Amino acid sequence: MLRRWTDYRERQRTALRESYRSRPYDERPERHEANLISDTLPPIDGAVGTSEGAADAAAADAAIDQDPEQGRAPEGATAIGHDGQAHRSGYGKAGRPLNRQSPFYVGFFGALGVLLAVGLWHMVGQLTQVITLLVVALFITLALNPIVEAMVRREIKRPLAVATVFVGLVAVFVSLGLIVVPPVVQQGTLLAENAPTYLDGVLNNRFIRELDSHYQVADKLQAELQNRVTDGNFMSGLAGGVLGAGKAVLSGFFSFFTVLVLTLYFLSSLPKVKQAAYGMVPASRRPRVISLSEEIMRRVGSYAIGQVAVAAINATASWVMMTIVGIPYAAVLAVAVGFLGLLPMVGATLGAALVCTVALFDEPRKAVIALIYYVIYQQIENYVIAPRIMQRTVSVPGAMTVVAALAGAALLGMLGALLAIPVAAGLLLLYEEVLVPRQRRT
């Protein structure tokens, strides 16, 4: 019985509040019965379950119905206004809200919006390096995720699959370091040891001796070197350059380590991240957004894997060719060809130019052989290798590929050129599946 009575009174109060809100602002009374009942009624919670509490609540409600003045709060008491905030009844009625159409209001909040936009722009500028690392890690994650998903489909638990793929990635980078670093250190040491011999050979050259006899070039070079050594500004600048180079090396190593850690985190938590992102989409549009997003991520990952495969084949074949022909620094040049092969459109050509240039300085005949090889290989790559590997990845028109690669390289350098093709493929998918059908319906 008490519960029914409580529900009935609560419905009455709700109806009274709604009728109060529907009145014009000037017609609203200073005090409202629905906002002051809670100040005069005893708490119902303490009366639940007892007949005495029910009788007290019923008597209090009947008294208020007979004499509304009993429901008024005393002068100076706190009441709840129509805006949901507490007001002192002794201070009178609240005034009208601030006119949002006034020039002062519009100008003030417009200026705040401009300042907020400028602050966000500067913040993004300060976070450029961090954003770049995040983009690189996300790109590597999308490239490795198809391998992880394939292992999961073979009933391998995702943590084990992620650990296996990550260990393989680290092993690849370590192997590349072992291939590149020792020859570079060895050749640098030989250059430092043979520098005096190279200098003597240059000074004993007939042309240099004739030039020195007429213009005293050696004496001038020696005097200039002595002045540079004794110049404190030059030495401090040289030391600063050495420190800057060391700082750049440390920064590169830190960035590399950060990308690896972020890649590991993204790989392990990618399903949860996608689920959380999809949860923010309205339920009516969620299936379509999920299908489009999954297709874009599939294209990005497939493109990355395909491009790495094509570049690896190019690097391996180049190493075999350079080893047979006898071009020096074959391993280092093969790694360089592989990295340049990641660039769309022009990467393979740049790698071929690098190898031919090194071979030309060693022996012109080797350069000719390398040039003929790359002309034949690029035809095979363009018409046999790349179509077979890329048939399930992206389908972007040639003109759009060139424009996207140029725009990406202009914005983000080599990273932008790498990301340009999959981004263009994703935008092309949205154009075909979202924009064109919507324009047809209208």
Secondary structure, DSSP 8 states (H G I E B T S, - for coil): -HHHHHHHHHHHHHHHHHHHHTS-STTS-SS-HHHHHHHHS--SGGGTT-HHHHHHHHHHHHHHHH-GGGGS--TT-EEE-TTSSEEEGGG--------TTSHHHHHHHHHHHHHHHHHHHHHHHHTHHHHHHHHHHHHHHHHHHHHHHHHHHTT--HHHHHHHHHHHHHHHHHHHHHHHHHHHHHHHHHHHHHHHHHHHHHHTSHHHHHHHHHH-HHHHHHHHHHHHHH-HHHHHHHHHHHHHHHHHHHHHHHHHHHHHHHHHHHHHHHHHHHHHHHHTS-TTTHHHHHHHHHHHHHHHHHHHHHHHHHHHHHHHHHHHHHHHHT-SSHHHHHHHHHHHTTSTTTHHHHHHHHHHHHHHHH-HHHHHHHHHHHHHHHHHIIIIIHHHHHTTS----HHHHHHHHHHHHHHHHHHHHHHHHHHHHHHHHHIIIIIHHHHHH-
